């Protein structure tokens, strides 16, 4: 089995991996959990990828990240640390929203109990 066949992105083909913008949080989650992340990064740095197969999300990076890596302005570790932080911040914000929603709902339930 090749590294591409073991890649987690193969399990979610409906996810738009060919976008050239910033990877989504969902894409970052898949990439960061992937057992072949380093193999994918190696492919992203390969000559084949430089020639024209550089679109989309590869190894939790976008084409701008990969260009910066090739130019020595960034490392894969930097890209992955930034990706992990973006996922963490997203999860913190979602967690706060859930807690806030739960508090609002608890307040509504309490109001119903008091008014009943």
ABEGO torsion letter per residue (X at the ends): XBAAAABAAAABAABBAABABBBBAAAAAAAAABAAAAAAAAAAABAAAAAGAABEBBGGBBAAAAAAAAAGABBAAAAAAAAAAAAAAAAAAAAAAAAAAAAAAAAAAAAAAAAX
